[in-house]
């Protein structure tokens, strides 16, 4: 876990630095599905076991296991106008596991990324390198190698309405103040965004960027986003901190803007729908849910198909060593 080091308000960070010669890029073609989370579950099952010793259909005291990014897509769906998604769902020992399936459109977008787009994706990571230290008393090392294979992920157990959620997401850094509150209240999300020069740009920032930032941080309880605003050349010219709890106040004067309650209701209703349709408890059965902007969610059922995502090692370990809940 890295520590946030607050820069000057006008830091002039060059986000292009190191892109050509000090960058080890993660292979985006490797789809890890839920595997990292599943290993964490096996290592921490005693913390998650269902409370009762009487007959129970649920080994874990959890309704849903997924990645934070999948929940972010659900939260933002009511206001998404461009990108659809597909989610694979499997019910296993009473818990519903949700894993993303790459859509054809997303695959095409990745294959057709321009060099400029690739470099701008690097800029976000570079901003982190300028503002994070490896130790609590250390300083950032922007001259070092940037490796996007390395990340710290937190695992969060929480509720949304009557849904018990277990999900994991990457955390950029934490407050280095020794008196900072315990996690997740000490976590900080780092973002870059184009500098805002016109009222139209500010309106778009409120409507689109702040929605994504709020949705990403709200469920895991990350309290603030620190943003670096950059020019067209990739130089950070201004810094601003956005407390997540204040974002709804920031957007309230925008006409017909997004509402947090609409996002939460859609996500909760979707999870209720999944509970209703995904009834067969079988690791080789996948319910594939598809959504496109301005359309209803549709689903299909697949048995022993390429959509299966729970690995044999997880199924066997959960099945063989779990004490039965028989009275």
Helices and strands as residue ranges (DSSP letters): E 3-4, E 13-14, E 23-24, H 35-43, H 45-48, E 64-67, H 68-76, G 77-79, E 85-92, E 95-101, H 104-111, H 115-131, E 132-133, E 146-147, E 152-160, E 163-171, E 173-174, E 187-194, H 199-204, I 205-209, H 210-218, E 224-230, E 235-243, G 244-246, H 247-250, H 260-277, E 285-291, E 298-303, H 312-320
